[in-house]
Each structure stands twice: as C-alpha cells, then as structure tokens.
Amino acid sequence: MFDKLGLPGIAGVLFMLGGIVVVALESLLIAGGLALLVAGLGLVVFGLVKNLLSSFGMGGMV
C-alpha cells in the first residue's frame, strides 16, 4: 500500500495522524470526531475515483 502513496502521500498520512494526536492530547471526543471525519472523507474520495475510473472503462484498476 505504501508504495502506491509515494513519499508525499506517506508524509501526508503522518501529518494527519500527528494532528489527530495533538488534538487528542486536549480532548479525546473531538479527536475521535476528527478521525471519523477523515475516514469518511477518504471513503468518499475512494468512491468518486472508483466511479470515475469505471466510467472510463478502467473499473478493474481499483
């Protein structure tokens, strides 16, 4: 999985997790909400990309 992200993608994931950890130090409830928000956003983007690729006939790539 990490080979598909590349170095900027891995750095982005680390920054995102680091941000959630910083928020969790202050409030676990808010950090949990942010984690759910990020996960939901990721699922939406995955769905959009999968739909776009399938409309171009490349649905098997995802």
Biopython code that builds the backbone (N, CA, C, O; Angstrom):
import numpy as np
from Bio.PDB.StructureBuilder import StructureBuilder

atoms = [
    (1, "MET", "N", (0.816, -1.183, 0.000)),
    (1, "MET", "CA", (0.000, 0.000, 0.000)),
    (1, "MET", "C", (0.866, 1.256, 0.000)),
    (1, "MET", "O", (0.557, 2.222, -0.698)),
    (2, "PHE", "N", (1.941, 1.248, 0.773)),
    (2, "PHE", "CA", (2.753, 2.453, 0.892)),
    (2, "PHE", "C", (3.510, 2.760, -0.398)),
    (2, "PHE", "O", (3.842, 3.919, -0.649)),
    (3, "ASP", "N", (3.790, 1.750, -1.218)),
    (3, "ASP", "CA", (4.487, 2.019, -2.472)),
    (3, "ASP", "C", (3.603, 2.783, -3.455)),
    (3, "ASP", "O", (4.117, 3.484, -4.326)),
    (4, "LYS", "N", (2.284, 2.660, -3.328)),
    (4, "LYS", "CA", (1.372, 3.398, -4.200)),
    (4, "LYS", "C", (1.211, 4.853, -3.758)),
    (4, "LYS", "O", (0.884, 5.715, -4.574)),
    (5, "LEU", "N", (1.438, 5.133, -2.473)),
    (5, "LEU", "CA", (1.292, 6.502, -1.980)),
    (5, "LEU", "C", (2.454, 7.387, -2.372)),
    (5, "LEU", "O", (2.264, 8.552, -2.722)),
    (6, "GLY", "N", (3.640, 6.846, -2.315)),
    (6, "GLY", "CA", (4.827, 7.647, -2.573)),
    (6, "GLY", "C", (5.216, 8.429, -1.325)),
    (6, "GLY", "O", (4.513, 8.403, -0.314)),
    (7, "LEU", "N", (6.326, 9.112, -1.409)),
    (7, "LEU", "CA", (6.841, 9.852, -0.262)),
    (7, "LEU", "C", (5.905, 10.988, 0.185)),
    (7, "LEU", "O", (5.676, 11.131, 1.386)),
    (8, "PRO", "N", (5.357, 11.796, -0.728)),
    (8, "PRO", "CA", (4.433, 12.856, -0.264)),
    (8, "PRO", "C", (3.165, 12.288, 0.386)),
    (8, "PRO", "O", (2.640, 12.872, 1.335)),
    (9, "GLY", "N", (2.683, 11.172, -0.113)),
    (9, "GLY", "CA", (1.489, 10.556, 0.474)),
    (9, "GLY", "C", (1.747, 10.040, 1.878)),
    (9, "GLY", "O", (0.909, 10.198, 2.766)),
    (10, "ILE", "N", (2.903, 9.425, 2.080)),
    (10, "ILE", "CA", (3.261, 8.927, 3.413)),
    (10, "ILE", "C", (3.437, 10.097, 4.376)),
    (10, "ILE", "O", (2.995, 10.027, 5.523)),
    (11, "ALA", "N", (4.077, 11.168, 3.921)),
    (11, "ALA", "CA", (4.239, 12.349, 4.766)),
    (11, "ALA", "C", (2.876, 12.947, 5.111)),
    (11, "ALA", "O", (2.666, 13.393, 6.239)),
    (12, "GLY", "N", (1.962, 12.961, 4.167)),
    (12, "GLY", "CA", (0.615, 13.473, 4.431)),
    (12, "GLY", "C", (-0.120, 12.654, 5.468)),
    (12, "GLY", "O", (-0.789, 13.208, 6.341)),
    (13, "VAL", "N", (-0.004, 11.337, 5.383)),
    (13, "VAL", "CA", (-0.641, 10.465, 6.375)),
    (13, "VAL", "C", (-0.042, 10.698, 7.749)),
    (13, "VAL", "O", (-0.768, 10.745, 8.743)),
    (14, "LEU", "N", (1.275, 10.846, 7.817)),
    (14, "LEU", "CA", (1.924, 11.083, 9.107)),
    (14, "LEU", "C", (1.512, 12.432, 9.701)),
    (14, "LEU", "O", (1.274, 12.523, 10.905)),
    (15, "PHE", "N", (1.424, 13.475, 8.879)),
    (15, "PHE", "CA", (0.982, 14.773, 9.364)),
    (15, "PHE", "C", (-0.466, 14.706, 9.861)),
    (15, "PHE", "O", (-0.809, 15.296, 10.885)),
    (16, "MET", "N", (-1.305, 13.982, 9.122)),
    (16, "MET", "CA", (-2.701, 13.856, 9.510)),
    (16, "MET", "C", (-2.826, 13.135, 10.850)),
    (16, "MET", "O", (-3.567, 13.577, 11.729)),
    (17, "LEU", "N", (-2.108, 12.035, 11.003)),
    (17, "LEU", "CA", (-2.146, 11.306, 12.274)),
    (17, "LEU", "C", (-1.551, 12.133, 13.404)),
    (17, "LEU", "O", (-2.054, 12.103, 14.527)),
    (18, "GLY", "N", (-0.490, 12.868, 13.117)),
    (18, "GLY", "CA", (0.104, 13.736, 14.125)),
    (18, "GLY", "C", (-0.862, 14.822, 14.579)),
    (18, "GLY", "O", (-0.912, 15.149, 15.764)),
    (19, "GLY", "N", (-1.616, 15.373, 13.665)),
    (19, "GLY", "CA", (-2.610, 16.377, 14.021)),
    (19, "GLY", "C", (-3.708, 15.824, 14.907)),
    (19, "GLY", "O", (-4.150, 16.484, 15.846)),
    (20, "ILE", "N", (-4.149, 14.603, 14.604)),
    (20, "ILE", "CA", (-5.180, 13.974, 15.433)),
    (20, "ILE", "C", (-4.627, 13.682, 16.827)),
    (20, "ILE", "O", (-5.350, 13.811, 17.816)),
    (21, "VAL", "N", (-3.355, 13.290, 16.918)),
    (21, "VAL", "CA", (-2.737, 13.037, 18.226)),
    (21, "VAL", "C", (-2.655, 14.322, 19.039)),
    (21, "VAL", "O", (-2.908, 14.316, 20.243)),
    (22, "VAL", "N", (-2.302, 15.425, 18.381)),
    (22, "VAL", "CA", (-2.225, 16.711, 19.096)),
    (22, "VAL", "C", (-3.600, 17.100, 19.636)),
    (22, "VAL", "O", (-3.713, 17.566, 20.770)),
    (23, "VAL", "N", (-4.636, 16.911, 18.837)),
    (23, "VAL", "CA", (-5.991, 17.222, 19.302)),
    (23, "VAL", "C", (-6.398, 16.261, 20.420)),
    (23, "VAL", "O", (-7.075, 16.667, 21.365)),
    (24, "ALA", "N", (-5.994, 14.992, 20.322)),
    (24, "ALA", "CA", (-6.353, 14.002, 21.338)),
    (24, "ALA", "C", (-5.726, 14.324, 22.684)),
    (24, "ALA", "O", (-6.274, 13.956, 23.723)),
    (25, "LEU", "N", (-4.597, 14.999, 22.684)),
    (25, "LEU", "CA", (-3.990, 15.398, 23.952)),
    (25, "LEU", "C", (-4.892, 16.368, 24.710)),
    (25, "LEU", "O", (-4.870, 16.419, 25.940)),
    (26, "GLU", "N", (-5.676, 17.127, 23.973)),
    (26, "GLU", "CA", (-6.583, 18.087, 24.611)),
    (26, "GLU", "C", (-7.961, 17.465, 24.873)),
    (26, "GLU", "O", (-8.502, 17.594, 25.971)),
    (27, "SER", "N", (-8.525, 16.789, 23.863)),
    (27, "SER", "CA", (-9.872, 16.233, 24.012)),
    (27, "SER", "C", (-9.999, 14.974, 23.162)),
    (27, "SER", "O", (-9.863, 15.027, 21.940)),
    (28, "LEU", "N", (-10.260, 13.849, 23.808)),
    (28, "LEU", "CA", (-10.413, 12.595, 23.080)),
    (28, "LEU", "C", (-11.689, 12.565, 22.238)),
    (28, "LEU", "O", (-11.708, 11.966, 21.163)),
    (29, "LEU", "N", (-12.741, 13.201, 22.714)),
    (29, "LEU", "CA", (-14.008, 13.201, 21.985)),
    (29, "LEU", "C", (-13.879, 13.941, 20.660)),
    (29, "LEU", "O", (-14.353, 13.462, 19.630)),
    (30, "ILE", "N", (-13.249, 15.090, 20.683)),
    (30, "ILE", "CA", (-13.065, 15.861, 19.450)),
    (30, "ILE", "C", (-12.116, 15.124, 18.504)),
    (30, "ILE", "O", (-12.336, 15.114, 17.292)),
    (31, "ALA", "N", (-11.063, 14.508, 19.046)),
    (31, "ALA", "CA", (-10.135, 13.751, 18.207)),
    (31, "ALA", "C", (-10.838, 12.570, 17.544)),
    (31, "ALA", "O", (-10.574, 12.263, 16.381)),
    (32, "GLY", "N", (-11.724, 11.912, 18.274)),
    (32, "GLY", "CA", (-12.494, 10.807, 17.676)),
    (32, "GLY", "C", (-13.375, 11.295, 16.539)),
    (32, "GLY", "O", (-13.489, 10.637, 15.505)),
    (33, "GLY", "N", (-13.997, 12.451, 16.734)),
    (33, "GLY", "CA", (-14.819, 13.027, 15.674)),
    (33, "GLY", "C", (-14.001, 13.393, 14.450)),
    (33, "GLY", "O", (-14.433, 13.170, 13.319)),
    (34, "LEU", "N", (-12.818, 13.956, 14.673)),
    (34, "LEU", "CA", (-11.939, 14.284, 13.542)),
    (34, "LEU", "C", (-11.479, 13.034, 12.811)),
    (34, "LEU", "O", (-11.390, 13.029, 11.583)),
    (35, "ALA", "N", (-11.186, 11.969, 13.558)),
    (35, "ALA", "CA", (-10.764, 10.717, 12.926)),
    (35, "ALA", "C", (-11.890, 10.140, 12.065)),
    (35, "ALA", "O", (-11.640, 9.654, 10.962)),
    (36, "LEU", "N", (-13.128, 10.192, 12.566)),
    (36, "LEU", "CA", (-14.266, 9.725, 11.767)),
    (36, "LEU", "C", (-14.470, 10.599, 10.536)),
    (36, "LEU", "O", (-14.817, 10.097, 9.467)),
    (37, "LEU", "N", (-14.259, 11.892, 10.681)),
    (37, "LEU", "CA", (-14.384, 12.813, 9.552)),
    (37, "LEU", "C", (-13.365, 12.496, 8.465)),
    (37, "LEU", "O", (-13.704, 12.465, 7.282)),
    (38, "VAL", "N", (-12.127, 12.262, 8.861)),
    (38, "VAL", "CA", (-11.065, 11.954, 7.895)),
    (38, "VAL", "C", (-11.341, 10.607, 7.215)),
    (38, "VAL", "O", (-11.151, 10.468, 6.006)),
    (39, "ALA", "N", (-11.790, 9.617, 7.996)),
    (39, "ALA", "CA", (-12.098, 8.309, 7.412)),
    (39, "ALA", "C", (-13.257, 8.419, 6.423)),
    (39, "ALA", "O", (-13.214, 7.821, 5.348)),
    (40, "GLY", "N", (-14.282, 9.171, 6.779)),
    (40, "GLY", "CA", (-15.416, 9.364, 5.873)),
    (40, "GLY", "C", (-15.020, 10.078, 4.601)),
    (40, "GLY", "O", (-15.474, 9.723, 3.514)),
    (41, "LEU", "N", (-14.175, 11.083, 4.734)),
    (41, "LEU", "CA", (-13.693, 11.798, 3.558)),
    (41, "LEU", "C", (-12.889, 10.874, 2.644)),
    (41, "LEU", "O", (-13.010, 10.937, 1.420)),
    (42, "GLY", "N", (-12.079, 10.029, 3.245)),
    (42, "GLY", "CA", (-11.324, 9.062, 2.455)),
    (42, "GLY", "C", (-12.224, 8.108, 1.696)),
    (42, "GLY", "O", (-11.953, 7.788, 0.539)),
    (43, "LEU", "N", (-13.299, 7.646, 2.337)),
    (43, "LEU", "CA", (-14.235, 6.749, 1.661)),
    (43, "LEU", "C", (-14.970, 7.448, 0.527)),
    (43, "LEU", "O", (-15.222, 6.845, -0.517)),
    (44, "VAL", "N", (-15.313, 8.716, 0.724)),
    (44, "VAL", "CA", (-15.979, 9.475, -0.339)),
    (44, "VAL", "C", (-15.056, 9.637, -1.539)),
    (44, "VAL", "O", (-15.480, 9.444, -2.678)),
    (45, "VAL", "N", (-13.806, 9.988, -1.295)),
    (45, "VAL", "CA", (-12.844, 10.155, -2.384)),
    (45, "VAL", "C", (-12.623, 8.827, -3.104)),
    (45, "VAL", "O", (-12.559, 8.790, -4.333)),
    (46, "PHE", "N", (-12.506, 7.735, -2.341)),
    (46, "PHE", "CA", (-12.339, 6.420, -2.965)),
    (46, "PHE", "C", (-13.533, 6.093, -3.865)),
    (46, "PHE", "O", (-13.356, 5.601, -4.979)),
    (47, "GLY", "N", (-14.743, 6.366, -3.382)),
    (47, "GLY", "CA", (-15.930, 6.112, -4.186)),
    (47, "GLY", "C", (-15.966, 6.943, -5.453)),
    (47, "GLY", "O", (-16.337, 6.449, -6.518)),
    (48, "LEU", "N", (-15.578, 8.218, -5.338)),
    (48, "LEU", "CA", (-15.563, 9.081, -6.523)),
    (48, "LEU", "C", (-14.544, 8.610, -7.554)),
    (48, "LEU", "O", (-14.834, 8.578, -8.749)),
    (49, "VAL", "N", (-13.349, 8.244, -7.090)),
    (49, "VAL", "CA", (-12.307, 7.786, -8.008)),
    (49, "VAL", "C", (-12.723, 6.472, -8.664)),
    (49, "VAL", "O", (-12.517, 6.285, -9.863)),
    (50, "LYS", "N", (-13.301, 5.571, -7.892)),
    (50, "LYS", "CA", (-13.734, 4.279, -8.444)),
    (50, "LYS", "C", (-14.826, 4.489, -9.493)),
    (50, "LYS", "O", (-14.815, 3.850, -10.546)),
    (51, "ASN", "N", (-15.766, 5.385, -9.202)),
    (51, "ASN", "CA", (-16.835, 5.678, -10.149)),
    (51, "ASN", "C", (-16.287, 6.329, -11.416)),
    (51, "ASN", "O", (-16.710, 5.994, -12.522)),
    (52, "LEU", "N", (-15.354, 7.252, -11.255)),
    (52, "LEU", "CA", (-14.766, 7.931, -12.413)),
    (52, "LEU", "C", (-14.009, 6.950, -13.293)),
    (52, "LEU", "O", (-14.142, 6.974, -14.517)),
    (53, "LEU", "N", (-13.211, 6.082, -12.670)),
    (53, "LEU", "CA", (-12.453, 5.116, -13.458)),
    (53, "LEU", "C", (-13.356, 4.120, -14.160)),
    (53, "LEU", "O", (-13.076, 3.718, -15.289)),
    (54, "SER", "N", (-14.437, 3.718, -13.506)),
    (54, "SER", "CA", (-15.344, 2.775, -14.154)),
    (54, "SER", "C", (-16.086, 3.430, -15.315)),
    (54, "SER", "O", (-16.432, 2.750, -16.281)),
    (55, "SER", "N", (-16.338, 4.736, -15.239)),
    (55, "SER", "CA", (-16.994, 5.412, -16.353)),
    (55, "SER", "C", (-16.082, 5.519, -17.570)),
    (55, "SER", "O", (-16.562, 5.639, -18.697)),
    (56, "PHE", "N", (-14.756, 5.476, -17.346)),
    (56, "PHE", "CA", (-13.805, 5.470, -18.458)),
    (56, "PHE", "C", (-13.452, 4.052, -18.890)),
    (56, "PHE", "O", (-12.603, 3.869, -19.762)),
    (57, "GLY", "N", (-14.091, 3.045, -18.291)),
    (57, "GLY", "CA", (-13.817, 1.665, -18.657)),
    (57, "GLY", "C", (-12.614, 1.074, -17.965)),
    (57, "GLY", "O", (-12.105, 0.037, -18.392)),
    (58, "MET", "N", (-12.147, 1.704, -16.908)),
    (58, "MET", "CA", (-10.980, 1.205, -16.170)),
    (58, "MET", "C", (-11.372, 0.806, -14.753)),
    (58, "MET", "O", (-10.591, 0.993, -13.821)),
    (59, "GLY", "N", (-12.578, 0.256, -14.580)),
    (59, "GLY", "CA", (-13.074, -0.069, -13.264)),
    (59, "GLY", "C", (-12.284, -1.163, -12.561)),
    (59, "GLY", "O", (-12.303, -1.235, -11.332)),
    (60, "GLY", "N", (-11.602, -2.001, -13.296)),
    (60, "GLY", "CA", (-10.833, -3.074, -12.689)),
    (60, "GLY", "C", (-9.526, -2.621, -12.076)),
    (60, "GLY", "O", (-8.854, -3.405, -11.406)),
    (61, "MET", "N", (-9.150, -1.360, -12.295)),
    (61, "MET", "CA", (-7.862, -0.876, -11.772)),
    (61, "MET", "C", (-7.904, -0.604, -10.269)),
    (61, "MET", "O", (-6.869, -0.613, -9.603)),
    (62, "VAL", "N", (-9.121, -0.360, -9.734)),
    (62, "VAL", "CA", (-9.240, -0.021, -8.302)),
    (62, "VAL", "C", (-9.726, -1.231, -7.551)),
    (62, "VAL", "O", (-9.897, -1.175, -6.333)),
]
sb = StructureBuilder()
sb.init_structure("model")
sb.init_model(0)
sb.init_chain("A")
sb.init_seg("    ")
for serial, (resi, resn, name, xyz) in enumerate(atoms, 1):
    if name == "N":
        sb.init_residue(resn, " ", resi, " ")
    sb.init_atom(name, np.array(xyz, "f"), 0.0, 1.0, " ", f" {name:<3s}", serial, name[0])
structure = sb.get_structure()
